[in-house]
């Protein structure tokens, strides 16, 4: 299973499935990360966490622990 955490900076991926539960899953969905959405991984912070991701026309920051719960194609 490939997750969003495995996608390198500059690459795009399509969201296949969200594996979080409860509030975490809904928080991710509220940010626009839904099944079938294309995301671009832009860059990570100097210490590696969080990671800047472009979803639709918006840049958001995600923790790597949250990115592990987002399955991509």
N, CA and C atoms as an extended XYZ file, in Angstrom:
219
Properties=species:S:1:pos:R:3:atomname:S:1:resname:S:1:resid:I:1 pbc="F F F"
N         0.848       -1.172        0.000 N   UNK     1
C         0.000        0.000        0.000 CA  UNK     1
C         0.899        1.243        0.000 C   UNK     1
N         0.722        2.115       -0.978 N   UNK     2
C         1.475        3.354       -1.074 CA  UNK     2
C         0.677        4.465       -0.392 C   UNK     2
N         1.337        5.201        0.486 N   UNK     3
C         0.673        6.289        1.195 CA  UNK     3
C         1.217        7.637        0.714 C   UNK     3
N         0.563        8.690        1.116 N   UNK     4
C         0.988       10.033        0.739 CA  UNK     4
C         2.382       10.340        1.286 C   UNK     4
N         2.745        9.716        2.390 N   UNK     5
C         4.072        9.910        2.969 CA  UNK     5
C         5.167        9.394        2.032 C   UNK     5
N         4.860        8.404        1.196 N   UNK     6
C         5.837        7.812        0.275 CA  UNK     6
C         6.071        8.654       -0.975 C   UNK     6
N         5.206        9.633       -1.238 N   UNK     7
C         5.323       10.467       -2.433 CA  UNK     7
C         6.410       11.516       -2.186 C   UNK     7
N         7.331       11.645       -3.115 N   UNK     8
C         8.439       12.585       -2.979 CA  UNK     8
C         8.041       13.990       -3.409 C   UNK     8
N         8.804       14.986       -2.977 N   UNK     9
C         8.549       16.381       -3.327 CA  UNK     9
C         8.587       16.552       -4.848 C   UNK     9
N         7.600       17.264       -5.374 N   UNK    10
C         7.505       17.505       -6.807 CA  UNK    10
C         6.646       16.497       -7.544 C   UNK    10
N         6.234       15.428       -6.886 N   UNK    11
C         5.396       14.395       -7.500 CA  UNK    11
C         3.933       14.619       -7.152 C   UNK    11
N         3.060       14.129       -8.026 N   UNK    12
C         1.626       14.188       -7.764 CA  UNK    12
C         1.099       12.782       -7.519 C   UNK    12
N        -0.028       12.704       -6.849 N   UNK    13
C        -0.686       11.435       -6.573 CA  UNK    13
C        -2.189       11.673       -6.485 C   UNK    13
N        -2.943       10.605       -6.652 N   UNK    14
C        -4.403       10.666       -6.536 CA  UNK    14
C        -4.807        9.902       -5.281 C   UNK    14
N        -5.656       10.520       -4.474 N   UNK    15
C        -6.106        9.895       -3.228 CA  UNK    15
C        -6.993        8.703       -3.559 C   UNK    15
N        -6.646        7.558       -2.964 N   UNK    16
C        -7.410        6.331       -3.193 CA  UNK    16
C        -8.351        6.040       -2.024 C   UNK    16
N        -7.842        6.189       -0.784 N   UNK    17
C        -8.656        5.866        0.384 CA  UNK    17
C        -8.076        6.539        1.623 C   UNK    17
N        -8.953        6.939        2.554 N   UNK    18
C        -8.537        7.499        3.840 CA  UNK    18
C        -8.696        6.423        4.906 C   UNK    18
N        -7.661        6.227        5.720 N   UNK    19
C        -7.687        5.166        6.723 CA  UNK    19
C        -7.842        5.671        8.144 C   UNK    19
N        -7.999        6.962        8.364 N   UNK    20
C        -8.154        7.484        9.713 CA  UNK    20
C        -9.532        7.176       10.274 C   UNK    20
N        -9.709        7.462       11.557 N   UNK    21
C       -11.000        7.252       12.192 CA  UNK    21
C       -11.444        8.523       12.892 C   UNK    21
N       -12.724        8.696       13.008 N   UNK    22
C       -13.306        9.774       13.789 CA  UNK    22
C       -12.897       11.161       13.357 C   UNK    22
N       -12.481       11.972       14.338 N   UNK    23
C       -12.178       13.382       14.111 CA  UNK    23
C       -11.035       13.575       13.119 C   UNK    23
N       -10.028       12.717       13.158 N   UNK    24
C        -8.901       12.840       12.236 CA  UNK    24
C        -9.346       12.701       10.790 C   UNK    24
N       -10.156       11.707       10.515 N   UNK    25
C       -10.640       11.484        9.148 CA  UNK    25
C       -11.465       12.678        8.663 C   UNK    25
N       -12.329       13.202        9.511 N   UNK    26
C       -13.162       14.338        9.117 CA  UNK    26
C       -12.336       15.613        8.955 C   UNK    26
N       -11.293       15.789        9.763 N   UNK    27
C       -10.424       16.951        9.622 CA  UNK    27
C        -9.705       16.918        8.281 C   UNK    27
N        -9.220       15.743        7.888 N   UNK    28
C        -8.548       15.591        6.589 CA  UNK    28
C        -9.533       15.854        5.455 C   UNK    28
N       -10.742       15.331        5.570 N   UNK    29
C       -11.750       15.539        4.529 CA  UNK    29
C       -12.150       17.010        4.438 C   UNK    29
N       -12.219       17.704        5.560 N   UNK    30
C       -12.567       19.130        5.565 CA  UNK    30
C       -11.516       19.981        4.864 C   UNK    30
N       -10.276       19.499        4.816 N   UNK    31
C        -9.212       20.220        4.118 CA  UNK    31
C        -9.259       19.997        2.609 C   UNK    31
N       -10.192       19.172        2.144 N   UNK    32
C       -10.328       18.942        0.713 CA  UNK    32
C        -9.655       17.683        0.224 C   UNK    32
N        -9.137       16.884        1.131 N   UNK    33
C        -8.475       15.638        0.748 CA  UNK    33
C        -9.519       14.525        0.785 C   UNK    33
N       -10.062       14.225       -0.380 N   UNK    34
C       -11.095       13.207       -0.526 CA  UNK    34
C       -10.664       12.209       -1.587 C   UNK    34
N       -11.350       11.088       -1.658 N   UNK    35
C       -11.036       10.067       -2.657 CA  UNK    35
C       -11.169       10.656       -4.059 C   UNK    35
N       -10.174       10.406       -4.901 N   UNK    36
C       -10.181       10.887       -6.274 CA  UNK    36
C        -9.536       12.251       -6.465 C   UNK    36
N        -9.148       12.912       -5.383 N   UNK    37
C        -8.526       14.234       -5.462 CA  UNK    37
C        -7.041       14.089       -5.793 C   UNK    37
N        -6.556       14.932       -6.687 N   UNK    38
C        -5.137       14.934       -7.033 CA  UNK    38
C        -4.402       15.891       -6.103 C   UNK    38
N        -3.258       15.452       -5.565 N   UNK    39
C        -2.459       16.282       -4.675 CA  UNK    39
C        -1.028       16.355       -5.186 C   UNK    39
N        -0.381       17.476       -4.928 N   UNK    40
C         1.017       17.694       -5.287 CA  UNK    40
C         1.797       17.905       -4.005 C   UNK    40
N         2.814       17.086       -3.788 N   UNK    41
C         3.682       17.253       -2.626 CA  UNK    41
C         4.724       18.290       -3.011 C   UNK    41
N         4.750       19.426       -2.304 N   UNK    42
C         5.632       20.525       -2.683 CA  UNK    42
C         6.986       20.441       -1.982 C   UNK    42
N         7.012       20.480       -0.659 N   UNK    43
C         8.276       20.426        0.071 CA  UNK    43
C         8.000       20.153        1.542 C   UNK    43
N         9.063       19.832        2.269 N   UNK    44
C         8.909       19.602        3.699 CA  UNK    44
C         9.647       20.691        4.469 C   UNK    44
N         9.315       20.806        5.717 N   UNK    45
C         9.961       21.780        6.591 CA  UNK    45
C        11.428       21.382        6.782 C   UNK    45
N        12.266       22.289        7.258 N   UNK    46
C        13.694       21.989        7.415 CA  UNK    46
C        13.995       20.725        8.230 C   UNK    46
N        13.202       20.428        9.215 N   UNK    47
C        13.426       19.215       10.007 CA  UNK    47
C        12.611       18.030        9.490 C   UNK    47
N        11.914       18.201        8.374 N   UNK    48
C        11.200       17.097        7.744 CA  UNK    48
C         9.721       16.983        8.051 C   UNK    48
N         9.238       17.708        9.033 N   UNK    49
C         7.831       17.604        9.399 CA  UNK    49
C         7.332       18.971        9.823 C   UNK    49
N         6.281       19.527        9.333 N   UNK    50
C         5.264       19.007        8.422 CA  UNK    50
C         5.676       19.146        6.956 C   UNK    50
N         4.799       18.645        6.090 N   UNK    51
C         5.035       18.658        4.653 CA  UNK    51
C         3.984       19.547        3.990 C   UNK    51
N         4.435       20.378        3.045 N   UNK    52
C         3.536       21.274        2.317 CA  UNK    52
C         2.960       20.526        1.120 C   UNK    52
N         1.628       20.513        1.029 N   UNK    53
C         0.916       19.774       -0.010 CA  UNK    53
C        -0.075       20.713       -0.683 C   UNK    53
N        -0.168       20.664       -2.009 N   UNK    54
C        -1.160       21.467       -2.736 CA  UNK    54
C        -2.350       20.577       -3.063 C   UNK    54
N        -3.521       20.991       -2.586 N   UNK    55
C        -4.777       20.310       -2.850 CA  UNK    55
C        -5.675       21.294       -3.571 C   UNK    55
N        -6.060       20.948       -4.796 N   UNK    56
C        -6.812       21.843       -5.671 CA  UNK    56
C        -6.010       23.124       -5.849 C   UNK    56
N        -6.428       24.254       -5.323 N   UNK    57
C        -5.681       25.504       -5.475 CA  UNK    57
C        -5.204       26.040       -4.128 C   UNK    57
N        -5.075       25.173       -3.161 N   UNK    58
C        -4.747       25.593       -1.806 CA  UNK    58
C        -3.542       24.804       -1.280 C   UNK    58
N        -2.619       25.493       -0.625 N   UNK    59
C        -1.484       24.831        0.016 CA  UNK    59
C        -1.825       24.573        1.479 C   UNK    59
N        -1.600       23.331        1.914 N   UNK    60
C        -1.831       22.973        3.313 CA  UNK    60
C        -0.605       22.233        3.829 C   UNK    60
N        -0.475       22.163        5.129 N   UNK    61
C         0.621       21.444        5.754 CA  UNK    61
C         0.062       20.240        6.494 C   UNK    61
N         0.689       19.091        6.284 N   UNK    62
C         0.260       17.853        6.934 CA  UNK    62
C         1.421       17.242        7.705 C   UNK    62
N         1.118       16.647        8.842 N   UNK    63
C         2.128       15.897        9.580 CA  UNK    63
C         2.345       14.557        8.888 C   UNK    63
N         3.536       14.034        8.992 N   UNK    64
C         3.832       12.744        8.366 CA  UNK    64
C         2.985       11.625        8.972 C   UNK    64
N         2.657       11.738       10.249 N   UNK    65
C         1.819       10.715       10.880 CA  UNK    65
C         0.426       10.693       10.254 C   UNK    65
N        -0.081       11.866        9.839 N   UNK    66
C        -1.379       11.932        9.166 CA  UNK    66
C        -1.262       11.449        7.721 C   UNK    66
N        -0.131       11.717        7.093 N   UNK    67
C         0.074       11.315        5.701 CA  UNK    67
C         0.122        9.793        5.559 C   UNK    67
N         0.523        9.081        6.608 N   UNK    68
C         0.559        7.617        6.575 CA  UNK    68
C        -0.829        7.020        6.449 C   UNK    68
N        -1.856        7.774        6.808 N   UNK    69
C        -3.239        7.269        6.790 CA  UNK    69
C        -3.971        7.587        5.508 C   UNK    69
N        -3.247        8.174        4.530 N   UNK    70
C        -3.859        8.542        3.252 CA  UNK    70
C        -3.259        7.661        2.166 C   UNK    70
N        -4.039        6.725        1.668 N   UNK    71
C        -3.588        5.812        0.612 CA  UNK    71
C        -3.732        6.493       -0.751 C   UNK    71
N        -2.688        6.369       -1.583 N   UNK    72
C        -2.683        7.012       -2.906 CA  UNK    72
C        -2.386        5.994       -4.006 C   UNK    72
N        -2.662        6.426       -5.237 N   UNK    73
C        -2.350        5.609       -6.418 CA  UNK    73
C        -1.107        6.145       -7.056 C   UNK    73
